[in-house]
Amino acid sequence: MIKKLINKLLGKPEGTATPLGKRVEIAAEEHRIDPALLDERGVKVVKGLTDAGFEAYIVGGAVRDLLLGRRPKDFDVATDATPEQVKNQFRRAFIIGRRFRIVHVVYGRGREHEVIEVSTFRALLKEDDAEQVQGNEKTSKGALEGKSHVVDASGRVLRDNVWGPQIEDAARRDFTVNAMYYDPQRQLVVDYHGGLADARKKVLRMIGDPETRYREDPVRILRAVRFAAKLGFTIEPKSRAPIAGMAPLLANVPLSRMFDEMIKLLQTGHALASIEELRKQGLARGVFPILDAVLDKDGALPDNVHGKFVRLALEDTDKRVAEGRSVAPSFMLACMLWGEVQQRWKRLVDGGDGPVPALQQAIDLVFDARVGDISGRGKLAADMREIWMMQPRFERRTGSGPHRLIEQPRYRAGFDFLALRAEAGEIDPALADWWEDFALGSEDDRRALLDQARETQRQGGPRSRPKSGGGRVHSVPRGSVGSAGGSTGSSTGEVVGIVGGESAAALPIDPEAMDGEGGAAHPAKKRRRRRKPKAPGGAGAEPADAASTGDA
């Protein structure tokens, strides 16, 4: 009675049951899944469990992608074996998670390793069957201890570790297209909610009452956006209608989980489509602090230099994912937050701070405001800081500074960032051209480039502002910076600040220039980054893909 009263006060629907559906088995001649798209290790896990007497299936998004003729990125497995029983079947298997206990079965080692995620069929339980706590994952740790099914005051599931039959496991999944199971040994698809028909119609439909399901897990709102953008699907009206009203519940989701969802939206090959879908659903602003720093009041990338810079970075990320190359979140996020770093940097310098400490302080302020306290923050912050702190060092082209800079482990990421700035019209392309040639040039070429740089600077040549016409500053034959290419940067290497007497040679760019005002004209010749093999004598170039180590 008390729970019903609370639900009424919170405006939650009463007793909305999720339908169990009906088991339909679809043969190979109808579903037409190509066995060549299967992952042998995923199939091996299924076979290992079935040989031990358990049920096991490829499940979820992998089945959806197989039905669409796509090779899935991940192969998850669902089984009636408990996590402990799964762990006992495989040599390298680890039980993880508290909210949902699952097993990671690991094959291979190092960067080439693969993880098959195995979950146990879960029971479909009503909210009334769950224990309720008033806090969240952090504030109610004691109350959550030893409990299997717990929700918070808004109905969000904090624990869900009650096992059940496959029909209930299917009903508790989010969208019909994600609630199918595939037996690779019998080549059989099991569908309880018409997922195959929805996949063919390109429709995202929530299983059960959408409002109830969004309350259980508000992240389903973001999953709807991501799948619509990734697959080109339409969110069916009943599933779309509650999204705007349920969006405030995302504020209760742990920061790290929200950050992970944002990375999935922006770094899995459909970043620009995801931003457009967020805008269509009214979620572009007020959900992710990083997007708030980038998008205009209408939820779109602004029509200025920084907007173009971010668009180029996201386009390049999408392209790399499509080509099967790795991407690093640190580079993408550094691009997105660069405009705010510049603005804070300029204000600090105008207030009397030195350029280098002002940049360091601006970076700290932006990171605290837009990223916050998340798991892995230290590594992410170090990578982003290194990219940003390298930018004023590119302005110095005298003495031994250029030689030391190209030897830095993350020079490639810093240069890619510089090249994007040039392509967007933020700086003179001649500066990026100079560093491209210097990195690949012979020692004689480098001496000539340094001599010309000194002469250009003595005559008041281009520095950090683009000049009308975008003229070149040297005549050494063109090269390129290796085949590592791509604006995704590296996720390895130590932090490189401005040390050993190095200091910024130019103040940060005036933010007004980002709106195309104050004489910051776009260069006449658009620079195109090229990827060529390492040239003889080019000590600064790196081997292919040495610069991009993030997960796609």
Steps between C-alpha positions, in 0.01 A plus 500: 500500500781739594689411180188567291462840669865585429457392138191719470684800642787439255253468213603141423253263328359221712540135419598527133600145412762419240372236256687169496451447129491169321794286391543488123783299344625633167696269271805594292310522171283775650746703708787458245783572745837456331712262716812673364412804714522299822786531746668165560568577866138593564395172338762319710347638823152389390629153415691470828185574701269278295751213516485537880120460493391865511297711260703772328437749219656801328276782620395862465665749268717235337190313377345826380813590303528149353140524377588834336801346326754683718799351678439568872767677701423294811359152545311460828369167623196423719462173686308324776830430679569716807807726501684250721416212263614703199826587675571134567471410131779725371864542594504880483160618623427775751177596677451877495235756590266566789189642336508215249735211571648371176801297391779612270658209312835621371690372195844620399723751676611861469344725240380200298290350779124448460233491769178303462242629749277228644182581694258270678131503400330742741154488648239762414410657833254778572609808688272392785714185532814706552638650816520878491771731629489878517855564385708385205794272428739710707282624785326166566785250476416351840133457412590330170734247659382143441183599310409367154222732383498863612359823355534864604215740574447578129484134401853479357643151540809494723532119526362237263647159569202267520526216249207378292395331173587626153146629432530736798855598407371608158219706655736695723718613206436847360411496130348221295796498260735438796295214649584219258721194556704310243617142528799481264515122515140447384494833309178587679370844604267514801270806497240580767391856409503537123857626490571359154201682350601827670859462380378462143271804539788695662294585808611530863218386727519471877384173657219578743399844625771747388461735795539215748801364314668843489446536874665163561808617311506858364806414289256322269412850377856544377508148359194585292682803360818302434327213322290737291815686391713191451246289313298768328190374683192700600387503864134398487264770636397324823864438592602855407218686678629473863863585420482874570309447825733225620824683411537664846546150647839486325626730775481202740722279284863467621734746328734226373215315333376819332853573381525150350169549319621828355816333372286229335289766333800689365764239440336198341478629145190720502590809701336762279186290457484457879519875561220553248287229665561653844383832359186342353411349838572822692804351677789686337540744788475448875589130495876489431717789631753444221235545232374810684846648444483431126144531369305821453165576664320304228709189563707524182867556432549877465578652163841634596861388504470292816182335373681410179798371701279268706308384193826410323615304807173306522495434125853365521405279796201359310723434200762317704238278664352419158848398382548274803773714655527578870407833654590662831239687707763741632557652156131538420426658838801729470358627171154555648622696802775698328279804441416534869865445597597787268238734642602434861867522404455842345309633800776383735773657285301823477481489881878502526595130513791371293406307184620159619354499855184658357461213255560244773240664723250529214537128429433412865192722510353357182566142602335549839199675346441269203640156584485473878601208719482188287684172492822531302500878526874516572603331177242687294601834649870432439442420134278803440732733690795385293321574172396846618833596656679405179313758290693814608823304461428471129530878482870478593711400203846597618793332669472138613130529592363350176737201522394428857133539417489250214667244726217511754298175519176687429630738237274329246185582699611860551575544131167348391330750730703784345413379149127502585532855631659599170234322295226676696658840434602568861870536415702556186539165315863595438579419864367144469674463165830606658477238775392233254811563292729538800394163645584319175788708373866408497734690730587736213128558434443571868782752517356677196154504656635642827690769308188598308290498819745739665490725197118489486470587869755781461283646225183466708365192320192297591469358848179376655253705295400411145602761246294579196618275219671250732840523329774247555808577704747264337581334172638163610338209307179384670484197723254358747513381856506126456209264443378499857265775389156588625383748754457250778832546675667254732408377840855420604801693623592719791367846565691760305466850635708800410816427691872556485473871432243464220218751508206602287597738222151628431192582700181301449268586219230758560164315528351763267710346228294183541199691367687606189546857623797720584692420181518120554428415138506142375807418292454505125658161454344223707765270633455128444683262730666219310634166617819370343765249604777629717754692295871422523664699772166590660582421858187668627251281312336204674393155376144442387232517768755573771298803592157350550450250778148565625214257469274548199 
